[in-house]
């Protein structure tokens, strides 16, 4: 992840990232739970209190209907809370998979459906497919770059391409994915530096 850091530094950075993600998820979960609970109590607290301490009602049917409505409202609030918790789980999972905030917000509706286990399975499959596609595209870029390299000279080393700027320009023109282009360009520069 951070090639220029030592393994110990990488572990420290990863531990700090994990700590911050965990703290952010706990805070967001607590805030969401508190907000939903507060809103629920504001909207339905009086009705629940009335249901728990019923006043004499003119007809039992009215009381039964009111209880049914309260139960339905409670069920809806519980569903909303479960959905908020699922969305937080999905956000954490996507963040730990390396996605940014913009990407997470666009992917959230696709994965925040069903149970957390279903979401985790879908996210794992998605990231696996995406990683495979990126690896295949990088391999293709490497093969295309290899076409521009002069074969090894008689002294045993390879001769770097004549015009590295043209190759870099070609990389950025050949793909719409800036991350893939950046990765390919870095690989080209790295290979070129190794050959020198």
Secondary structure as GFF3:
##gff-version 3
##sequence-region A 1 196
A	DSSP	alpha_helix	7	52	.	.	.	ID=ss1
A	DSSP	alpha_helix	60	96	.	.	.	ID=ss2
A	DSSP	alpha_helix	101	111	.	.	.	ID=ss3
A	DSSP	alpha_helix	116	147	.	.	.	ID=ss4
A	DSSP	alpha_helix	164	173	.	.	.	ID=ss5
A	DSSP	alpha_helix	178	195	.	.	.	ID=ss6
###
